[in-house]
Amino acid sequence: MNANYIMGCDVSRSKDSSILCYKGFYGSIEYSDEDKMYYGELLYINDLVNYASKELSTIQSEFIKAVDDYLLFGRKWLNNWIEN
């Protein structure tokens, strides 16, 4: 098994290099000439979660942080809802 394979998808960029996958979440990669930044958003969810980086080499780690933060936020929200 690939060391980067985590929970149903490869952490590395897919064959279509504009898509990332981590823990079952997918994210886009775009580049803004105007801002000189790479950016993206989580795909196929009903929320807006985005991430950005000046370097292509770090956009994947920003995507992973965004997914982990999204999951943490969801857990906190659910725990709050259950307690009330």
Sequence and secondary structure as in RCSB ss.txt:
>XXXX:A:sequence
MNANYIMGCDVSRSKDSSILCYKGFYGSIEYSDEDKMYYGELLYINDLVNYASKELSTIQSEFIKAVDDYLLFGR
KWLNNWIEN
>XXXX:A:secstr
  TTEETTEESS  SSTTEEEETTEEEE EEETTTTEEEEEEESSSS  EEEESSHHHHHHHHHHHHHHHHHHHH
HHHHHHHH 
